Amino acid sequence: MITGLHAIIYSSDPQADRSFFRDVLGLPYVDTGDDWLIFKVPPTELAVHPADPGGSHEVYLMCDDIHEFVASTTMRGIECSVVSDRGWGLLSTLTLPGGGRIGIYEPRHEQPVVE
């Protein structure tokens, strides 16, 4: 039985990005040794979209109020793109301290409920 999802973000500056998830987003974590942090994230959802063979995968952090999230992270010096309305959700992208980008997503579609 599947019990969760483990996502990996590759980074050219993993220490800076780990600090971002720990200090800016305040995600709970465990240190598995040598400052190798594993973060607990809120419940997840998984969607499968059509793609060409060998397509890529994307990771989005979900939030309840994307405008508030973008404003608060921008005030902390984190660069975020302009919020775009896709109808099914509001999207932005933030630039991690290590230079990588990750999506931010306020869903407007029905979400699965765990019973």
OpenMM code with the backbone's topology and positions (N, CA, C; nanometers):
from openmm import Vec3, app, unit

residues = "MET ILE THR GLY LEU HIS ALA ILE ILE TYR SER SER ASP PRO GLN ALA ASP ARG SER PHE PHE ARG ASP VAL LEU GLY LEU PRO TYR VAL ASP THR GLY ASP ASP TRP LEU ILE PHE LYS VAL PRO PRO THR GLU LEU ALA VAL HIS PRO ALA ASP PRO GLY GLY SER HIS GLU VAL TYR LEU MET CYS ASP ASP ILE HIS GLU PHE VAL ALA SER THR THR MET ARG GLY ILE GLU CYS SER VAL VAL SER ASP ARG GLY TRP GLY LEU LEU SER THR LEU THR LEU PRO GLY GLY GLY ARG ILE GLY ILE TYR GLU PRO ARG HIS GLU GLN PRO VAL VAL GLU".split()
positions = [
    Vec3(0.0847, -0.1180, 0.0000),
    Vec3(0.0000, 0.0000, 0.0000),
    Vec3(0.0888, 0.1237, 0.0000),
    Vec3(0.0556, 0.2203, -0.0811),
    Vec3(0.1307, 0.3459, -0.0863),
    Vec3(0.0972, 0.4276, 0.0387),
    Vec3(0.2004, 0.4787, 0.1048),
    Vec3(0.1783, 0.5559, 0.2277),
    Vec3(0.2156, 0.7029, 0.2138),
    Vec3(0.2746, 0.7422, 0.1012),
    Vec3(0.3146, 0.8813, 0.0849),
    Vec3(0.3899, 0.9004, -0.0442),
    Vec3(0.4500, 1.0158, -0.0580),
    Vec3(0.5275, 1.0528, -0.1756),
    Vec3(0.6584, 1.1139, -0.1293),
    Vec3(0.7695, 1.0678, -0.1832),
    Vec3(0.9007, 1.1248, -0.1540),
    Vec3(0.9476, 1.1955, -0.2801),
    Vec3(0.9587, 1.3263, -0.2738),
    Vec3(1.0039, 1.4055, -0.3878),
    Vec3(1.1471, 1.4504, -0.3627),
    Vec3(1.2249, 1.4615, -0.4691),
    Vec3(1.3645, 1.5038, -0.4593),
    Vec3(1.3827, 1.6289, -0.5445),
    Vec3(1.4441, 1.7308, -0.4859),
    Vec3(1.4804, 1.8520, -0.5588),
    Vec3(1.6319, 1.8529, -0.5694),
    Vec3(1.6818, 1.8541, -0.6913),
    Vec3(1.8260, 1.8615, -0.7132),
    Vec3(1.8683, 2.0076, -0.7135),
    Vec3(1.9816, 2.0372, -0.6521),
    Vec3(2.0226, 2.1759, -0.6312),
    Vec3(2.1725, 2.1925, -0.6471),
    Vec3(2.2125, 2.3063, -0.7023),
    Vec3(2.3551, 2.3390, -0.7079),
    Vec3(2.4035, 2.3951, -0.5743),
    Vec3(2.3111, 2.4287, -0.4843),
    Vec3(2.3451, 2.4764, -0.3501),
    Vec3(2.2459, 2.4152, -0.2504),
    Vec3(2.2608, 2.2844, -0.2224),
    Vec3(2.1632, 2.2178, -0.1357),
    Vec3(2.1533, 2.2777, 0.0045),
    Vec3(2.2624, 2.3265, 0.0602),
    Vec3(2.2560, 2.3851, 0.1951),
    Vec3(2.1647, 2.5071, 0.1960),
    Vec3(2.1776, 2.5948, 0.0962),
    Vec3(2.0939, 2.7146, 0.0900),
    Vec3(1.9478, 2.6771, 0.0701),
    Vec3(1.9221, 2.5786, -0.0145),
    Vec3(1.7842, 2.5386, -0.0384),
    Vec3(1.7246, 2.4677, 0.0827),
    Vec3(1.8029, 2.3861, 0.1510),
    Vec3(1.7546, 2.3241, 0.2748),
    Vec3(1.7214, 2.4305, 0.3784),
    Vec3(1.8056, 2.5325, 0.3892),
    Vec3(1.7796, 2.6425, 0.4823),
    Vec3(1.6503, 2.7146, 0.4456),
    Vec3(1.6251, 2.7316, 0.3162),
    Vec3(1.5005, 2.7952, 0.2714),
    Vec3(1.3791, 2.7161, 0.3183),
    Vec3(1.3779, 2.5859, 0.2958),
    Vec3(1.2636, 2.5041, 0.3363),
    Vec3(1.2487, 2.5001, 0.4883),
    Vec3(1.3613, 2.5010, 0.5599),
    Vec3(1.3578, 2.4977, 0.7061),
    Vec3(1.3216, 2.6334, 0.7647),
    Vec3(1.3926, 2.7395, 0.7233),
    Vec3(1.3814, 2.8694, 0.7889),
    Vec3(1.2742, 2.9606, 0.7303),
    Vec3(1.2572, 2.9594, 0.5987),
    Vec3(1.1587, 3.0481, 0.5359),
    Vec3(1.0205, 2.9841, 0.5351),
    Vec3(1.0123, 2.8594, 0.4880),
    Vec3(0.8822, 2.7928, 0.4835),
    Vec3(0.8452, 2.7279, 0.6163),
    Vec3(0.9436, 2.7054, 0.7030),
    Vec3(0.9161, 2.6489, 0.8352),
    Vec3(0.8672, 2.5053, 0.8326),
    Vec3(0.9120, 2.4274, 0.7332),
    Vec3(0.8688, 2.2885, 0.7250),
    Vec3(0.9370, 2.2050, 0.8335),
    Vec3(0.8629, 2.1176, 0.9014),
    Vec3(0.9263, 2.0286, 0.9986),
    Vec3(1.0214, 1.9328, 0.9260),
    Vec3(1.1261, 1.8903, 0.9953),
    Vec3(1.2276, 1.8074, 0.9301),
    Vec3(1.2972, 1.7181, 1.0309),
    Vec3(1.3695, 1.6221, 0.9782),
    Vec3(1.4638, 1.5442, 1.0574),
    Vec3(1.5993, 1.5597, 0.9907),
    Vec3(1.7037, 1.5593, 1.0715),
    Vec3(1.8405, 1.5623, 1.0209),
    Vec3(1.8910, 1.4193, 1.0251),
    Vec3(1.9121, 1.3599, 0.9084),
    Vec3(1.9548, 1.2203, 0.9029),
    Vec3(2.1057, 1.2061, 0.9146),
    Vec3(2.1739, 1.3165, 0.9401),
    Vec3(2.3185, 1.3162, 0.9577),
    Vec3(2.3860, 1.4090, 0.8596),
    Vec3(2.4873, 1.4782, 0.9052),
    Vec3(2.5651, 1.5707, 0.8224),
    Vec3(2.4783, 1.6788, 0.7589),
    Vec3(2.3776, 1.7259, 0.8324),
    Vec3(2.2866, 1.8304, 0.7864),
    Vec3(2.2081, 1.7892, 0.6610),
    Vec3(2.1834, 1.6593, 0.6480),
    Vec3(2.1020, 1.6060, 0.5391),
    Vec3(1.9585, 1.6050, 0.5903),
    Vec3(1.8801, 1.7058, 0.5506),
    Vec3(1.7469, 1.7247, 0.6052),
    Vec3(1.6407, 1.6595, 0.5169),
    Vec3(1.5464, 1.5915, 0.5799),
    Vec3(1.4295, 1.5353, 0.5137),
    Vec3(1.3092, 1.6095, 0.5705),
    Vec3(1.2301, 1.6712, 0.4828),
    Vec3(1.1203, 1.7575, 0.5254),
    Vec3(0.9860, 1.6864, 0.5199),
    Vec3(0.9043, 1.7159, 0.6178),
    Vec3(0.7650, 1.6722, 0.6188),
    Vec3(0.6861, 1.7785, 0.5428),
    Vec3(0.6107, 1.7356, 0.4458),
    Vec3(0.5275, 1.8290, 0.3700),
    Vec3(0.3809, 1.7932, 0.3921),
    Vec3(0.2939, 1.8917, 0.3715),
    Vec3(0.1509, 1.8648, 0.3885),
    Vec3(0.1035, 1.7571, 0.2902),
    Vec3(-0.0209, 1.7143, 0.3050),
    Vec3(-0.0745, 1.6136, 0.2126),
    Vec3(-0.0505, 1.6522, 0.0669),
    Vec3(-0.0354, 1.5528, -0.0152),
    Vec3(-0.0029, 1.5752, -0.1555),
    Vec3(-0.1128, 1.5210, -0.2456),
    Vec3(-0.1035, 1.5593, -0.3711),
    Vec3(-0.1875, 1.5001, -0.4728),
    Vec3(-0.0999, 1.4751, -0.5945),
    Vec3(-0.1424, 1.3864, -0.6803),
    Vec3(-0.0638, 1.3482, -0.7969),
    Vec3(-0.1540, 1.3514, -0.9189),
    Vec3(-0.1105, 1.4173, -1.0239),
    Vec3(-0.1856, 1.4220, -1.1491),
    Vec3(-0.0962, 1.3679, -1.2598),
    Vec3(-0.1563, 1.3086, -1.3597),
    Vec3(-0.0830, 1.2576, -1.4757),
    Vec3(-0.1327, 1.3340, -1.5977),
    Vec3(-0.0430, 1.4052, -1.6625),
    Vec3(-0.0762, 1.4854, -1.7800),
    Vec3(-0.0152, 1.4211, -1.9045),
    Vec3(-0.0771, 1.4403, -2.0197),
    Vec3(-0.0185, 1.3858, -2.1422),
    Vec3(0.1154, 1.4534, -2.1732),
    Vec3(0.2072, 1.3770, -2.2332),
    Vec3(0.3389, 1.4306, -2.2683),
    Vec3(0.3986, 1.3477, -2.3808),
    Vec3(0.4985, 1.4032, -2.4438),
    Vec3(0.5754, 1.3280, -2.5417),
    Vec3(0.6557, 1.2218, -2.4690),
    Vec3(0.7002, 1.1170, -2.5373),
    Vec3(0.7836, 1.0152, -2.4715),
    Vec3(0.9042, 1.0800, -2.4029),
    Vec3(0.9334, 1.0327, -2.2814),
    Vec3(1.0470, 1.0870, -2.2056),
    Vec3(1.0182, 1.2223, -2.1454),
    Vec3(0.8913, 1.2565, -2.1264),
    Vec3(0.8544, 1.3869, -2.0711),
    Vec3(0.9117, 1.4109, -1.9331),
    Vec3(0.9071, 1.5352, -1.8904),
    Vec3(0.9634, 1.5706, -1.7604),
    Vec3(0.8549, 1.5665, -1.6525),
    Vec3(0.8973, 1.5841, -1.5285),
    Vec3(0.8072, 1.5874, -1.4144),
    Vec3(0.8206, 1.7242, -1.3484),
    Vec3(0.7159, 1.7685, -1.2811),
    Vec3(0.7173, 1.8991, -1.2162),
    Vec3(0.6736, 1.8850, -1.0708),
    Vec3(0.7211, 1.9767, -0.9874),
    Vec3(0.6824, 1.9805, -0.8468),
    Vec3(0.6252, 2.1190, -0.8179),
    Vec3(0.5098, 2.1210, -0.7533),
    Vec3(0.4462, 2.2456, -0.7106),
    Vec3(0.4170, 2.2374, -0.5619),
    Vec3(0.4475, 2.3432, -0.4892),
    Vec3(0.4025, 2.3571, -0.3519),
    Vec3(0.2628, 2.4173, -0.3592),
    Vec3(0.1690, 2.3620, -0.2850),
    Vec3(0.0321, 2.4121, -0.2883),
    Vec3(0.0078, 2.5040, -0.1687),
    Vec3(-0.0763, 2.6063, -0.1894),
    Vec3(-0.1088, 2.6988, -0.0817),
    Vec3(-0.2552, 2.7398, -0.0919),
    Vec3(-0.3058, 2.7975, 0.0164),
    Vec3(-0.4450, 2.8433, 0.0208),
    Vec3(-0.4616, 2.9823, -0.0387),
    Vec3(-0.3590, 3.0673, -0.0287),
    Vec3(-0.3671, 3.2054, -0.0768),
    Vec3(-0.2339, 3.2416, -0.1419),
    Vec3(-0.2273, 3.2265, -0.2725),
    Vec3(-0.1004, 3.2457, -0.3434),
    Vec3(-0.0529, 3.3899, -0.3371),
    Vec3(-0.1458, 3.4850, -0.3392),
    Vec3(-0.1047, 3.6262, -0.3343),
    Vec3(-0.0386, 3.6576, -0.1999),
    Vec3(-0.0935, 3.6048, -0.0916),
    Vec3(-0.0328, 3.6234, 0.0406),
    Vec3(0.1036, 3.5546, 0.0466),
    Vec3(0.1115, 3.4332, -0.0083),
    Vec3(0.2382, 3.3594, -0.0077),
    Vec3(0.3458, 3.4361, -0.0847),
    Vec3(0.3124, 3.4817, -0.2054),
    Vec3(0.4099, 3.5547, -0.2877),
    Vec3(0.4529, 3.6827, -0.2171),
    Vec3(0.3591, 3.7550, -0.1585),
    Vec3(0.3939, 3.8789, -0.0876),
    Vec3(0.4878, 3.8510, 0.0298),
    Vec3(0.4576, 3.7468, 0.1075),
    Vec3(0.5405, 3.7194, 0.2252),
    Vec3(0.6791, 3.6680, 0.1866),
    Vec3(0.6887, 3.5860, 0.0843),
    Vec3(0.8218, 3.5379, 0.0458),
    Vec3(0.9017, 3.6469, -0.0240),
    Vec3(0.8352, 3.7327, -0.0998),
    Vec3(0.9046, 3.8447, -0.1646),
    Vec3(0.9630, 3.9385, -0.0596),
    Vec3(0.8871, 3.9611, 0.0494),
    Vec3(0.9372, 4.0463, 0.1576),
    Vec3(1.0615, 3.9850, 0.2218),
    Vec3(1.0793, 3.8540, 0.2103),
    Vec3(1.1963, 3.7873, 0.2676),
    Vec3(1.3097, 3.7751, 0.1657),
    Vec3(1.2950, 3.8419, 0.0506),
    Vec3(1.4009, 3.8440, -0.0494),
    Vec3(1.3993, 3.7272, -0.1470),
    Vec3(1.2901, 3.6535, -0.1508),
    Vec3(1.2775, 3.5402, -0.2426),
    Vec3(1.2040, 3.5877, -0.3673),
    Vec3(1.2633, 3.5670, -0.4840),
    Vec3(1.2038, 3.6111, -0.6098),
    Vec3(1.0901, 3.5182, -0.6518),
    Vec3(0.9743, 3.5773, -0.6808),
    Vec3(0.8581, 3.5026, -0.7303),
    Vec3(0.8107, 3.5652, -0.8606),
    Vec3(0.7617, 3.4815, -0.9501),
    Vec3(0.7065, 3.5334, -1.0754),
    Vec3(0.5671, 3.5901, -1.0504),
    Vec3(0.5185, 3.6637, -1.1496),
    Vec3(0.3829, 3.7176, -1.1432),
    Vec3(0.2848, 3.6008, -1.1387),
    Vec3(0.1810, 3.6142, -1.0590),
    Vec3(0.0781, 3.5095, -1.0479),
    Vec3(-0.0041, 3.5072, -1.1760),
    Vec3(-0.0209, 3.3880, -1.2317),
    Vec3(-0.1054, 3.3735, -1.3507),
    Vec3(-0.2278, 3.2898, -1.3161),
    Vec3(-0.3409, 3.3284, -1.3733),
    Vec3(-0.4677, 3.2588, -1.3500),
    Vec3(-0.4906, 3.1641, -1.4660),
    Vec3(-0.4873, 3.0341, -1.4386),
    Vec3(-0.5069, 2.9334, -1.5420),
    Vec3(-0.6502, 2.8798, -1.5435),
    Vec3(-0.7385, 2.9389, -1.4632),
    Vec3(-0.8752, 2.8911, -1.4537),
    Vec3(-0.8888, 2.7818, -1.3492),
    Vec3(-0.8144, 2.6745, -1.3659),
    Vec3(-0.8167, 2.5633, -1.2709),
    Vec3(-0.7275, 2.5883, -1.1503),
    Vec3(-0.6497, 2.6991, -1.1552),
    Vec3(-0.5623, 2.7321, -1.0436),
    Vec3(-0.4811, 2.8571, -1.0705),
    Vec3(-0.4234, 2.9110, -0.9649),
    Vec3(-0.3340, 3.0258, -0.9736),
    Vec3(-0.1911, 2.9752, -0.9574),
    Vec3(-0.1013, 3.0217, -1.0445),
    Vec3(0.0362, 2.9711, -1.0452),
    Vec3(0.1378, 3.0829, -1.0338),
    Vec3(0.2469, 3.0519, -0.9674),
    Vec3(0.3649, 3.1366, -0.9629),
    Vec3(0.4847, 3.0433, -0.9562),
    Vec3(0.6006, 3.0986, -0.9724),
    Vec3(0.7246, 3.0233, -0.9588),
    Vec3(0.8166, 3.1011, -0.8673),
    Vec3(0.8806, 3.0321, -0.7744),
    Vec3(0.9800, 3.1007, -0.6925),
    Vec3(1.1173, 3.0465, -0.7245),
    Vec3(1.2154, 3.1337, -0.7092),
    Vec3(1.3539, 3.0954, -0.7328),
    Vec3(1.4169, 3.0610, -0.5987),
    Vec3(1.4619, 2.9363, -0.5868),
    Vec3(1.5275, 2.8911, -0.4640),
    Vec3(1.6644, 2.9563, -0.4520),
    Vec3(1.7182, 2.9651, -0.3311),
    Vec3(1.8513, 3.0250, -0.3132),
    Vec3(1.9591, 2.9569, -0.3983),
    Vec3(1.9445, 2.8279, -0.4254),
    Vec3(2.0413, 2.7560, -0.5080),
    Vec3(2.0261, 2.7823, -0.6568),
    Vec3(1.9260, 2.8635, -0.6945),
    Vec3(1.9076, 2.9005, -0.8344),
    Vec3(1.7987, 2.8217, -0.9062),
    Vec3(1.7572, 2.7091, -0.8503),
    Vec3(1.6500, 2.6312, -0.9121),
    Vec3(1.5156, 2.6995, -0.8926),
    Vec3(1.4182, 2.6524, -0.9667),
    Vec3(1.2832, 2.7083, -0.9551),
    Vec3(1.1848, 2.6003, -0.9159),
    Vec3(1.0822, 2.6411, -0.8423),
    Vec3(0.9774, 2.5492, -0.8018),
    Vec3(0.8437, 2.6227, -0.8151),
    Vec3(0.7424, 2.5503, -0.8581),
    Vec3(0.6113, 2.6094, -0.8769),
    Vec3(0.5367, 2.6259, -0.7458),
    Vec3(0.4538, 2.7290, -0.7410),
    Vec3(0.3613, 2.7533, -0.6308),
    Vec3(0.2227, 2.7527, -0.6932),
    Vec3(0.1280, 2.6900, -0.6269),
    Vec3(0.0008, 2.6602, -0.6897),
    Vec3(-0.1132, 2.6742, -0.5895),
    Vec3(-0.2124, 2.7560, -0.6231),
    Vec3(-0.3362, 2.7636, -0.5447),
    Vec3(-0.4442, 2.6960, -0.6286),
    Vec3(-0.4785, 2.5722, -0.5955),
    Vec3(-0.5758, 2.4998, -0.6776),
    Vec3(-0.7162, 2.5589, -0.6671),
    Vec3(-0.7869, 2.5523, -0.7776),
    Vec3(-0.9278, 2.5922, -0.7799),
    Vec3(-1.0156, 2.4747, -0.8219),
    Vec3(-0.9535, 2.3622, -0.8461),
    Vec3(-1.0290, 2.2424, -0.8840),
    Vec3(-1.0658, 2.1644, -0.7586),
    Vec3(-1.1577, 2.0730, -0.7736),
    Vec3(-1.1936, 1.9845, -0.6631),
    Vec3(-1.0716, 1.9009, -0.6264),
    Vec3(-1.0508, 1.8814, -0.4972),
    Vec3(-0.9358, 1.8051, -0.4514),
    Vec3(-0.9810, 1.6732, -0.3899),
    Vec3(-0.8981, 1.5688, -0.4055),
    Vec3(-0.9337, 1.4396, -0.3469),
    Vec3(-0.9392, 1.4491, -0.1945),
    Vec3(-1.0307, 1.3738, -0.1370),
    Vec3(-1.0463, 1.3701, 0.0086),
    Vec3(-1.0065, 1.2318, 0.0574),
    Vec3(-0.9241, 1.2290, 0.1617),
    Vec3(-0.8846, 1.1025, 0.2229),
    Vec3(-0.9863, 1.0689, 0.3306),
    Vec3(-1.0400, 0.9489, 0.3236),
    Vec3(-1.1405, 0.9089, 0.4234),
    Vec3(-1.0860, 0.8041, 0.5158),
] * unit.nanometer
topology = app.Topology()
chain = topology.addChain("A")
for resn in residues:
    res = topology.addResidue(resn, chain)
    for name in ("N", "CA", "C"):
        topology.addAtom(name, app.Element.getBySymbol(name[0]), res)
